[in-house]
Amino acid sequence: MKALLLENIHPGAVRIFKAAGFKIDAVSHSPGKKMLTQMMEDVAVLGIRSKTRIGPDILQRAPNLSAIGAFCIGTEQIDLSACSAKGIPVFNAPYSNTRSVVEMALGEMIMLLRGVFDSSGSLHRGVWTKSAAGFHEIRGKRLGIIGYGNIGSQLSVLAESLGMEVVYYDVEEKLSLGNVRKVSLKELLRRSDVISVHVDGRESNRNLIGQREFAAMKKGVLFLNLSRGFVVDMEALARHIRKGRIRGAAVDVFPEEPESNKVPFVSSLQGLPNVILTPHVGGSTEEAQAGIGAFVAERIAAYFATGSTITSVNFPPYQPMGKTYLHRFAHIHENIPGMLARINDVFAQRNVNIAGQHLETRGAIGYAIIDVEGPCNEGILSDLEAIPGTIRVHLVY
């Protein structure tokens, strides 16, 4: 089987796929849609990061595609419904770069509170300006976190350990860690000394922070966005920095980002004082990329070896319990009544005893695992595929 890995995925993933028996094609960039469709015909596994977009048009040209790995946190670049309809599980890495993003956010808060980048720029120009006026410790400041997921919650723990008072806002109920409190978005904006955004890429978060939200913030606030570029109205942010309402900002993600390192970057935030701009590198550490590569590749290898889908973002969860039989079949189907009975009937008609069975459903699809102890006629696969409502069938081993 062939695995196509795009966007410079970590070599650790390549080693895992090779050990699992895959032939590897690795590409350092995200090819255009036309080129990608031409590359997909014999691909069983596709590995991407954030720039490659996968929709029905790509899937239509990939008859052998059996799994997709998003070697990043977000999966909004992938049409998950279309993948489910084709019986293709999608795996991502929800935790592997969390620490890297959190460390960068904390470092930027300290740099902004101390005006380090502006001071450094002055010295590079030969200007010595030593003063304590307007510069502060991070200890004792109130941090408002918008989005209390994996990154936001870990940020809260480390920020609190540095002496910050931490509050957060989230649309869902979350377990508050330490002495952290959940507050309304209005209170968070009004009272926070530092605001850091860590929401996911769902469409409802588009322009979450705009003119009205910036106007409601405490004068002199520091603002950070290391989540998604479309979450923040950049023009509104630039205006409030120029007016002095926002004392400094750190932005790692942008509504429009260059396709490659060779394309110029343009933003309304360029040249503004006490503003840190970074090229979407919050999770770009060697440690994070190695962790992401290993995590996603291992989950996909496990799917092919055992049928495990425990960390898939679109498939029903199945985690093997350890015992193995002679054969394991995986049946992916529409979530409609009577499917299990029809599956069982196929084995019964061929006089094959089922030794173990598992069925889970998620949304519109069902996922059945059937274990058998004895030898099976290959015709079982054809019979299973012929069941009305079947999406995909394969022999795991």
MIMARZA-507904 format. One record per residue (C-alpha): residue in one letter; x, y, z. Coordinates in steps of 0.05 Angstrom, whole numbers, plus 32768, in hexadecimal, padded with zeros to 4 digits. Layout:
<pt baro="A" east="X" north="Y" up="Z"/>
...
This chain:
<pt baro="M" east="8000" north="8000" up="8000"/>
<pt baro="K" east="8016" north="8047" up="7FF2"/>
<pt baro="A" east="8017" north="8082" up="8022"/>
<pt baro="L" east="801B" north="80C8" up="8006"/>
<pt baro="L" east="8037" north="80FA" up="8039"/>
<pt baro="L" east="8032" north="8144" up="8029"/>
<pt baro="E" east="804A" north="8185" up="8048"/>
<pt baro="N" east="808C" north="816D" up="8065"/>
<pt baro="I" east="8070" north="813C" up="8098"/>
<pt baro="H" east="80A3" north="8126" up="80CC"/>
<pt baro="P" east="80D2" north="80EC" up="80B8"/>
<pt baro="G" east="80BB" north="80C6" up="80F6"/>
<pt baro="A" east="8079" north="80BA" up="80D3"/>
<pt baro="V" east="809D" north="809F" up="8096"/>
<pt baro="R" east="80C2" north="806D" up="80C1"/>
<pt baro="I" east="8082" north="8054" up="80E1"/>
<pt baro="F" east="805E" north="804C" up="809F"/>
<pt baro="K" east="8099" north="8027" up="8080"/>
<pt baro="A" east="809B" north="7FF8" up="80BC"/>
<pt baro="A" east="8051" north="7FEA" up="80B1"/>
<pt baro="G" east="805F" north="7FD7" up="8069"/>
<pt baro="F" east="804B" north="8016" up="8043"/>
<pt baro="K" east="806E" north="8032" up="8006"/>
<pt baro="I" east="807A" north="807C" up="8012"/>
<pt baro="D" east="8075" north="80B8" up="7FE4"/>
<pt baro="A" east="8088" north="80F8" up="800A"/>
<pt baro="V" east="807E" north="813F" up="7FF0"/>
<pt baro="S" east="8098" north="817C" up="8015"/>
<pt baro="H" east="805F" north="81AA" up="8001"/>
<pt baro="S" east="8014" north="81AB" up="7FF5"/>
<pt baro="P" east="8008" north="819E" up="7FAA"/>
<pt baro="G" east="7FD0" north="81C0" up="7F85"/>
<pt baro="K" east="7F8D" north="819E" up="7F7F"/>
<pt baro="K" east="7F99" north="8188" up="7F37"/>
<pt baro="M" east="7FDC" north="8169" up="7F46"/>
<pt baro="L" east="7FC2" north="8148" up="7F85"/>
<pt baro="T" east="7F88" north="8126" up="7F61"/>
<pt baro="Q" east="7FBB" north="8109" up="7F30"/>
<pt baro="M" east="7FE4" north="80ED" up="7F6A"/>
<pt baro="M" east="7FAB" north="80CB" up="7F8F"/>
<pt baro="E" east="7F97" north="808F" up="7F64"/>
<pt baro="D" east="7FC1" north="805A" up="7F88"/>
<pt baro="V" east="7FC6" north="807C" up="7FCD"/>
<pt baro="A" east="7FAD" north="8055" up="800A"/>
<pt baro="V" east="7FC2" north="8088" up="803F"/>
<pt baro="L" east="7FC5" north="80D3" up="8037"/>
<pt baro="G" east="7FEB" north="80FD" up="8069"/>
<pt baro="I" east="7FE2" north="8148" up="8069"/>
<pt baro="R" east="7FEB" north="8185" up="8096"/>
<pt baro="S" east="7FC3" north="81C5" up="8096"/>
<pt baro="K" east="7FC9" north="81E0" up="804F"/>
<pt baro="T" east="7FB0" north="81A5" up="8026"/>
<pt baro="R" east="7F64" north="81A5" up="801E"/>
<pt baro="I" east="7F40" north="8163" up="8014"/>
<pt baro="G" east="7EF9" north="8163" up="7FF8"/>
<pt baro="P" east="7ECC" north="8136" up="7FCF"/>
<pt baro="D" east="7EF1" north="8147" up="7F8F"/>
<pt baro="I" east="7F33" north="812A" up="7FAA"/>
<pt baro="L" east="7F11" north="80EE" up="7FC9"/>
<pt baro="Q" east="7EEE" north="80DE" up="7F88"/>
<pt baro="R" east="7F32" north="80D5" up="7F67"/>
<pt baro="A" east="7F4D" north="80A8" up="7F9F"/>
<pt baro="P" east="7F2C" north="8064" up="7F99"/>
<pt baro="N" east="7F60" north="8042" up="7FC6"/>
<pt baro="L" east="7F62" north="8076" up="7FFC"/>
<pt baro="S" east="7F54" north="8054" up="803F"/>
<pt baro="A" east="7F6C" north="8087" up="8074"/>
<pt baro="I" east="7F80" north="80CF" up="807B"/>
<pt baro="G" east="7FB1" north="80EB" up="80AE"/>
<pt baro="A" east="7FAE" north="8135" up="80C1"/>
<pt baro="F" east="7FF3" north="813F" up="80DF"/>
<pt baro="C" east="7FDB" north="817B" up="8107"/>
<pt baro="I" east="7FA3" north="818C" up="8138"/>
<pt baro="G" east="7F6D" north="81A8" up="810A"/>
<pt baro="T" east="7F45" north="8180" up="80D6"/>
<pt baro="E" east="7F1B" north="81B9" up="80B8"/>
<pt baro="Q" east="7F44" north="81B2" up="8077"/>
<pt baro="I" east="7F24" north="816D" up="806E"/>
<pt baro="D" east="7EDC" north="8160" up="805B"/>
<pt baro="L" east="7ECE" north="812D" up="8092"/>
<pt baro="S" east="7E87" north="811E" up="807A"/>
<pt baro="A" east="7EA1" north="810D" up="8035"/>
<pt baro="C" east="7ED6" north="80E0" up="8054"/>
<pt baro="S" east="7EA3" north="80BC" up="807F"/>
<pt baro="A" east="7E77" north="80B1" up="8042"/>
<pt baro="K" east="7EB2" north="808F" up="8020"/>
<pt baro="G" east="7EC4" north="8066" up="805D"/>
<pt baro="I" east="7F06" north="808B" up="8069"/>
<pt baro="P" east="7F1A" north="8098" up="80B1"/>
<pt baro="V" east="7F40" north="80D8" up="80C1"/>
<pt baro="F" east="7F74" north="80DB" up="80F9"/>
<pt baro="N" east="7F94" north="811A" up="8116"/>
<pt baro="A" east="7FC3" north="812D" up="8150"/>
<pt baro="P" east="7F99" north="8154" up="8183"/>
<pt baro="Y" east="7FCF" north="8157" up="81B9"/>
<pt baro="S" east="8014" north="8150" up="819B"/>
<pt baro="N" east="8025" north="8199" up="8190"/>
<pt baro="T" east="8000" north="81B5" up="81CC"/>
<pt baro="R" east="803E" north="81C2" up="81F6"/>
<pt baro="S" east="8061" north="81E6" up="81BD"/>
<pt baro="V" east="8027" north="8216" up="81B2"/>
<pt baro="V" east="8020" north="8223" up="81FD"/>
<pt baro="E" east="806A" north="8232" up="8207"/>
<pt baro="M" east="8069" north="8263" up="81CC"/>
<pt baro="A" east="802C" north="8287" up="81E7"/>
<pt baro="L" east="804B" north="828F" up="822C"/>
<pt baro="G" east="808D" north="82A7" up="820F"/>
<pt baro="E" east="8069" north="82DA" up="81E5"/>
<pt baro="M" east="8041" north="82F4" up="8220"/>
<pt baro="I" east="8082" north="8301" up="8246"/>
<pt baro="M" east="80A3" north="8321" up="820A"/>
<pt baro="L" east="8067" north="834F" up="81FE"/>
<pt baro="L" east="8061" north="8363" up="8248"/>
<pt baro="R" east="80AB" north="8377" up="8246"/>
<pt baro="G" east="80AC" north="8395" up="8200"/>
<pt baro="V" east="80E7" north="8369" up="81EF"/>
<pt baro="F" east="80DF" north="8369" up="81A4"/>
<pt baro="D" east="80DB" north="83B5" up="819F"/>
<pt baro="S" east="8116" north="83BD" up="81CE"/>
<pt baro="S" east="813E" north="838C" up="81A5"/>
<pt baro="G" east="812D" north="83B0" up="8165"/>
<pt baro="S" east="8144" north="83F2" up="8183"/>
<pt baro="L" east="8187" north="83D5" up="8197"/>
<pt baro="H" east="8190" north="83B8" up="8151"/>
<pt baro="R" east="8188" north="8400" up="8138"/>
<pt baro="G" east="81BA" north="8419" up="816B"/>
<pt baro="V" east="8187" north="843A" up="819A"/>
<pt baro="W" east="8190" north="842D" up="81E5"/>
<pt baro="T" east="814E" north="8438" up="820B"/>
<pt baro="K" east="8150" north="841B" up="8251"/>
<pt baro="S" east="8110" north="8424" up="827A"/>
<pt baro="A" east="80E1" north="83FE" up="82A8"/>
<pt baro="A" east="80A5" north="842A" up="8297"/>
<pt baro="G" east="806C" north="8402" up="8279"/>
<pt baro="F" east="808D" north="83BE" up="8280"/>
<pt baro="H" east="8071" north="8388" up="82AE"/>
<pt baro="E" east="807A" north="8342" up="82CA"/>
<pt baro="I" east="804A" north="830C" up="82B5"/>
<pt baro="R" east="803C" north="82FC" up="82FE"/>
<pt baro="G" east="7FFB" north="8318" up="8317"/>
<pt baro="K" east="7FDD" north="8326" up="82D2"/>
<pt baro="R" east="7F9A" north="830B" up="82BE"/>
<pt baro="L" east="7F9B" north="82DD" up="8282"/>
<pt baro="G" east="7F5B" north="82D2" up="825B"/>
<pt baro="I" east="7F5A" north="8293" up="8230"/>
<pt baro="I" east="7F26" north="828E" up="81F9"/>
<pt baro="G" east="7F1E" north="8244" up="81EA"/>
<pt baro="Y" east="7F2D" north="8213" up="8222"/>
<pt baro="G" east="7F40" north="81D5" up="81FB"/>
<pt baro="N" east="7F81" north="81AE" up="81FD"/>
<pt baro="I" east="7FAD" north="81EB" up="81F1"/>
<pt baro="G" east="7F84" north="821D" up="8219"/>
<pt baro="S" east="7F80" north="81F0" up="8256"/>
<pt baro="Q" east="7FCB" north="81E0" up="8257"/>
<pt baro="L" east="7FDA" north="822A" up="824E"/>
<pt baro="S" east="7FAF" north="8239" up="828B"/>
<pt baro="V" east="7FD8" north="8208" up="82B6"/>
<pt baro="L" east="801C" north="8224" up="82A2"/>
<pt baro="A" east="8004" north="826D" up="82A6"/>
<pt baro="E" east="7FE8" north="8262" up="82EB"/>
<pt baro="S" east="802A" north="8243" up="8301"/>
<pt baro="L" east="804C" north="8284" up="82ED"/>
<pt baro="G" east="801D" north="82AC" up="831A"/>
<pt baro="M" east="7FE8" north="82C2" up="82E9"/>
<pt baro="E" east="7F9E" north="82C4" up="82F9"/>
<pt baro="V" east="7F7C" north="829D" up="82C3"/>
<pt baro="V" east="7F34" north="829F" up="82A9"/>
<pt baro="Y" east="7F18" north="827F" up="826A"/>
<pt baro="Y" east="7EDC" north="8280" up="823C"/>
<pt baro="D" east="7EC3" north="8244" up="8215"/>
<pt baro="V" east="7E81" north="8233" up="81F4"/>
<pt baro="E" east="7E83" north="81ED" up="8212"/>
<pt baro="E" east="7E86" north="81D7" up="825A"/>
<pt baro="K" east="7ECE" north="81C4" up="826C"/>
<pt baro="L" east="7EF1" north="81AC" up="82AB"/>
<pt baro="S" east="7F15" north="81E8" up="82C8"/>
<pt baro="L" east="7F5D" north="81D8" up="82DE"/>
<pt baro="G" east="7F7E" north="81F6" up="831B"/>
<pt baro="N" east="7F5E" north="8238" up="8332"/>
<pt baro="V" east="7F48" north="824A" up="82EC"/>
<pt baro="R" east="7F01" north="8267" up="82E5"/>
<pt baro="K" east="7ED1" north="8267" up="82AA"/>
<pt baro="V" east="7EB4" north="82AB" up="829C"/>
<pt baro="S" east="7E89" north="82CC" up="8266"/>
<pt baro="L" east="7EAC" north="82E6" up="8228"/>
<pt baro="K" east="7E96" north="832C" up="823B"/>
<pt baro="E" east="7EB8" north="8328" up="827F"/>
<pt baro="L" east="7EF7" north="8308" up="8262"/>
<pt baro="L" east="7EFF" north="8340" up="822F"/>
<pt baro="R" east="7EF1" north="8377" up="8261"/>
<pt baro="R" east="7F20" north="8360" up="8299"/>
<pt baro="S" east="7F5A" north="8339" up="827B"/>
<pt baro="D" east="7FA1" north="8356" up="8277"/>
<pt baro="V" east="7FB4" north="8322" up="8243"/>
<pt baro="I" east="7F85" north="82FE" up="8213"/>
<pt baro="S" east="7F99" north="82BF" up="81EE"/>
<pt baro="V" east="7F6D" north="829D" up="81BA"/>
<pt baro="H" east="7F6E" north="8250" up="81B4"/>
<pt baro="V" east="7F2D" north="823D" up="8191"/>
<pt baro="D" east="7F25" north="8207" up="815B"/>
<pt baro="G" east="7F18" north="8210" up="8111"/>
<pt baro="R" east="7ECC" north="8208" up="8110"/>
<pt baro="E" east="7EA9" north="8239" up="80E2"/>
<pt baro="S" east="7E82" north="8259" up="811B"/>
<pt baro="N" east="7EC4" north="8275" up="8136"/>
<pt baro="R" east="7ED0" north="829F" up="80F8"/>
<pt baro="N" east="7EDA" north="82E9" up="810C"/>
<pt baro="L" east="7ECF" north="82D6" up="8155"/>
<pt baro="I" east="7EFA" north="8311" up="8169"/>
<pt baro="G" east="7EEB" north="8351" up="8143"/>
<pt baro="Q" east="7EDE" north="839B" up="814C"/>
<pt baro="R" east="7EAB" north="8393" up="8183"/>
<pt baro="E" east="7ED6" north="8362" up="81AC"/>
<pt baro="F" east="7F15" north="838D" up="81A6"/>
<pt baro="A" east="7EEE" north="83CB" up="81BB"/>
<pt baro="A" east="7ED6" north="83A5" up="81F9"/>
<pt baro="M" east="7F1D" north="8392" up="820F"/>
<pt baro="K" east="7F41" north="83B3" up="8249"/>
<pt baro="K" east="7F6E" north="83EC" up="8232"/>
<pt baro="G" east="7FB6" north="83D5" up="822E"/>
<pt baro="V" east="7FA5" north="838C" up="8224"/>
<pt baro="L" east="7FD4" north="835B" up="8201"/>
<pt baro="F" east="7FB4" north="832F" up="81CC"/>
<pt baro="L" east="7FCC" north="82EC" up="81B1"/>
<pt baro="N" east="7FB0" north="82BF" up="817A"/>
<pt baro="L" east="7FD0" north="827B" up="816F"/>
<pt baro="S" east="7F91" north="8257" up="8159"/>
<pt baro="R" east="7F73" north="8266" up="8114"/>
<pt baro="G" east="7F7E" north="82A3" up="80E8"/>
<pt baro="F" east="7F35" north="82AD" up="80D6"/>
<pt baro="V" east="7F21" north="82B2" up="811F"/>
<pt baro="V" east="7F3A" north="82FB" up="8124"/>
<pt baro="D" east="7F2A" north="8339" up="80FC"/>
<pt baro="M" east="7F72" north="834F" up="80ED"/>
<pt baro="E" east="7F5E" north="8395" up="80D6"/>
<pt baro="A" east="7F39" north="83A2" up="8116"/>
<pt baro="L" east="7F75" north="8388" up="813E"/>
<pt baro="A" east="7FA4" north="83B6" up="8119"/>
<pt baro="R" east="7F77" north="83F2" up="8125"/>
<pt baro="H" east="7F74" north="83E6" up="8170"/>
<pt baro="I" east="7FC0" north="83DD" up="8174"/>
<pt baro="R" east="7FCA" north="8420" up="8150"/>
<pt baro="K" east="7F98" north="8442" up="817F"/>
<pt baro="G" east="7FBE" north="8426" up="81BB"/>
<pt baro="R" east="7F84" north="83FF" up="81D8"/>
<pt baro="I" east="7FAA" north="83BF" up="81CC"/>
<pt baro="R" east="7FF1" north="83C7" up="81E6"/>
<pt baro="G" east="800E" north="838B" up="81C1"/>
<pt baro="A" east="7FFD" north="834D" up="819A"/>
<pt baro="A" east="8019" north="830A" up="8184"/>
<pt baro="V" east="7FFB" north="82EA" up="8147"/>
<pt baro="D" east="8010" north="82A6" up="812B"/>
<pt baro="V" east="7FD6" north="8298" up="80FB"/>
<pt baro="F" east="7FB7" north="82C3" up="80C4"/>
<pt baro="P" east="7F77" north="82C1" up="8099"/>
<pt baro="E" east="7FA2" north="82BB" up="805B"/>
<pt baro="E" east="7FE6" north="829A" up="805F"/>
<pt baro="P" east="801A" north="8291" up="8028"/>
<pt baro="E" east="8019" north="824F" up="8004"/>
<pt baro="S" east="8064" north="8247" up="800C"/>
<pt baro="N" east="80A2" north="8269" up="8029"/>
<pt baro="K" east="80AF" north="8289" up="7FE5"/>
<pt baro="V" east="806E" north="82B2" up="7FE5"/>
<pt baro="P" east="8070" north="82F8" up="8006"/>
<pt baro="F" east="8049" north="8303" up="8046"/>
<pt baro="V" east="801E" north="8341" up="804E"/>
<pt baro="S" east="7FF6" north="8356" up="808C"/>
<pt baro="S" east="7FD8" north="8395" up="80AA"/>
<pt baro="L" east="7FFD" north="8383" up="80EA"/>
<pt baro="Q" east="8042" north="838C" up="80CB"/>
<pt baro="G" east="806B" north="83C5" up="80E8"/>
<pt baro="L" east="803F" north="83D0" up="8126"/>
<pt baro="P" east="8061" north="83D9" up="816A"/>
<pt baro="N" east="8066" north="83A0" up="819B"/>
<pt baro="V" east="8048" north="836E" up="816A"/>
<pt baro="I" east="8066" north="8329" up="8160"/>
<pt baro="L" east="8055" north="8307" up="811E"/>
<pt baro="T" east="8068" north="82BE" up="8112"/>
<pt baro="P" east="805A" north="8292" up="80D5"/>
<pt baro="H" east="802A" north="825F" up="80F2"/>
<pt baro="V" east="8060" north="823D" up="811B"/>
<pt baro="G" east="803E" north="8234" up="815E"/>
<pt baro="G" east="8043" north="81E9" up="8159"/>
<pt baro="S" east="8082" north="81E8" up="812E"/>
<pt baro="T" east="80B6" north="81CB" up="815C"/>
<pt baro="E" east="80DE" north="818C" up="814E"/>
<pt baro="E" east="80BF" north="816C" up="818B"/>
<pt baro="A" east="8078" north="817B" up="8176"/>
<pt baro="Q" east="8082" north="8165" up="812E"/>
<pt baro="A" east="80A2" north="8124" up="8144"/>
<pt baro="G" east="8069" north="8118" up="8173"/>
<pt baro="I" east="8034" north="8127" up="813F"/>
<pt baro="G" east="8056" north="80FB" up="810B"/>
<pt baro="A" east="805A" north="80C0" up="813A"/>
<pt baro="F" east="8014" north="80C8" up="8157"/>
<pt baro="V" east="7FEE" north="80CC" up="8115"/>
<pt baro="A" east="8018" north="8098" up="80F0"/>
<pt baro="E" east="8010" north="8067" up="812A"/>
<pt baro="R" east="7FC5" north="8070" up="812B"/>
<pt baro="I" east="7FBF" north="8064" up="80E0"/>
<pt baro="A" east="7FED" north="8027" up="80E3"/>
<pt baro="A" east="7FC2" north="800C" up="811C"/>
<pt baro="Y" east="7F83" north="8016" up="80F2"/>
<pt baro="F" east="7F9F" north="7FEA" up="80BB"/>
<pt baro="A" east="7FBD" north="7FB7" up="80EB"/>
<pt baro="T" east="7F82" north="7FAF" up="811B"/>
<pt baro="G" east="7F48" north="7FD9" up="8104"/>
<pt baro="S" east="7F51" north="800A" up="813E"/>
<pt baro="T" east="7F2F" north="804E" up="8134"/>
<pt baro="I" east="7F33" north="8067" up="817C"/>
<pt baro="T" east="7F4F" north="80AC" up="816A"/>
<pt baro="S" east="7F2C" north="80B7" up="8127"/>
<pt baro="V" east="7F07" north="80F9" up="8122"/>
<pt baro="N" east="7ED0" north="80DF" up="80F5"/>
<pt baro="F" east="7EC9" north="8094" up="8101"/>
<pt baro="P" east="7EA7" north="806D" up="8138"/>
<pt baro="P" east="7EDA" north="805C" up="816E"/>
<pt baro="Y" east="7EF5" north="8015" up="8171"/>
<pt baro="Q" east="7F2F" north="7FFE" up="819D"/>
<pt baro="P" east="7F45" north="7FB5" up="8198"/>
<pt baro="M" east="7F46" north="7F92" up="81DC"/>
<pt baro="G" east="7F84" north="7F68" up="81CF"/>
<pt baro="K" east="7F6B" north="7F23" up="81BB"/>
<pt baro="T" east="7F76" north="7F12" up="8172"/>
<pt baro="Y" east="7F54" north="7EDE" up="8147"/>
<pt baro="L" east="7F66" north="7EBF" up="8104"/>
<pt baro="H" east="7F41" north="7EF5" up="80DC"/>
<pt baro="R" east="7F23" north="7F39" up="80E8"/>
<pt baro="F" east="7EF2" north="7F5B" up="80B8"/>
<pt baro="A" east="7EE0" north="7FA5" up="80BA"/>
<pt baro="H" east="7E9C" north="7FBA" up="809E"/>
<pt baro="I" east="7E8E" north="8005" up="8095"/>
<pt baro="H" east="7E46" north="8014" up="8086"/>
<pt baro="E" east="7E0D" north="8046" up="8089"/>
<pt baro="N" east="7DF0" north="804C" up="80CE"/>
<pt baro="I" east="7DAD" north="802A" up="80BF"/>
<pt baro="P" east="7D85" north="7FF5" up="80E5"/>
<pt baro="G" east="7D93" north="7FAC" up="80D9"/>
<pt baro="M" east="7DDB" north="7FB0" up="80C0"/>
<pt baro="L" east="7DF8" north="7F83" up="80F6"/>
<pt baro="A" east="7DC4" north="7F4D" up="80E7"/>
<pt baro="R" east="7DD5" north="7F4F" up="809D"/>
<pt baro="I" east="7E20" north="7F4B" up="80AC"/>
<pt baro="N" east="7E15" north="7F0F" up="80DA"/>
<pt baro="D" east="7DEA" north="7EED" up="80A6"/>
<pt baro="V" east="7E23" north="7EEF" up="8074"/>
<pt baro="F" east="7E50" north="7EC8" up="80A3"/>
<pt baro="A" east="7E18" north="7E98" up="80B6"/>
<pt baro="Q" east="7E08" north="7E87" up="806E"/>
<pt baro="R" east="7E51" north="7E74" up="8063"/>
<pt baro="N" east="7E52" north="7E4B" up="80A4"/>
<pt baro="V" east="7E87" north="7E78" up="80C4"/>
<pt baro="N" east="7E83" north="7E81" up="810F"/>
<pt baro="I" east="7E8D" north="7EC8" up="812A"/>
<pt baro="A" east="7EBD" north="7EC8" up="8165"/>
<pt baro="G" east="7EB9" north="7F12" up="8176"/>
<pt baro="Q" east="7E93" north="7F4E" up="815E"/>
<pt baro="H" east="7E91" north="7F99" up="816A"/>
<pt baro="L" east="7E63" north="7FCF" up="814E"/>
<pt baro="E" east="7E67" north="801A" up="8158"/>
<pt baro="T" east="7E42" north="8052" up="8134"/>
<pt baro="R" east="7E52" north="809C" up="812C"/>
<pt baro="G" east="7E24" north="80CA" up="8107"/>
<pt baro="A" east="7E13" north="80AD" up="80C3"/>
<pt baro="I" east="7E43" north="8072" up="80C4"/>
<pt baro="G" east="7E4B" north="8030" up="80E9"/>
<pt baro="Y" east="7E8B" north="8008" up="80F4"/>
<pt baro="A" east="7E88" north="7FBE" up="8100"/>
<pt baro="I" east="7EC2" north="7F91" up="8112"/>
<pt baro="I" east="7EB8" north="7F46" up="8109"/>
<pt baro="D" east="7EEB" north="7F13" up="8123"/>
<pt baro="V" east="7EEB" north="7ECA" up="810E"/>
<pt baro="E" east="7F15" north="7E90" up="8127"/>
<pt baro="G" east="7F12" north="7E62" up="80EA"/>
<pt baro="P" east="7F25" north="7E67" up="80A1"/>
<pt baro="C" east="7EF7" north="7E90" up="8073"/>
<pt baro="N" east="7EE5" north="7E8D" up="802A"/>
<pt baro="E" east="7EFA" north="7ECD" up="8006"/>
<pt baro="G" east="7EB3" north="7ED3" up="7FED"/>
<pt baro="I" east="7E9F" north="7EF0" up="8031"/>
<pt baro="L" east="7EBD" north="7F34" up="801D"/>
<pt baro="S" east="7E92" north="7F36" up="7FDF"/>
<pt baro="D" east="7E54" north="7F22" up="8006"/>
<pt baro="L" east="7E61" north="7F58" up="803A"/>
<pt baro="E" east="7E6C" north="7F8D" up="8004"/>
<pt baro="A" east="7E29" north="7F79" up="7FE5"/>
<pt baro="I" east="7E01" north="7F8B" up="8024"/>
<pt baro="P" east="7DD6" north="7FC9" up="8015"/>
<pt baro="G" east="7DF2" north="8005" up="803B"/>
<pt baro="T" east="7E3A" north="7FEC" up="803A"/>
<pt baro="I" east="7E6E" north="8022" up="8031"/>
<pt baro="R" east="7EAF" north="7FFA" up="8034"/>
<pt baro="V" east="7EC7" north="7FB5" up="804B"/>
<pt baro="H" east="7F0D" north="7F9C" up="8056"/>
<pt baro="L" east="7F31" north="7F62" up="8075"/>
<pt baro="V" east="7F5C" north="7F7E" up="80AD"/>
<pt baro="Y" east="7F84" north="7F3D" up="80B3"/>
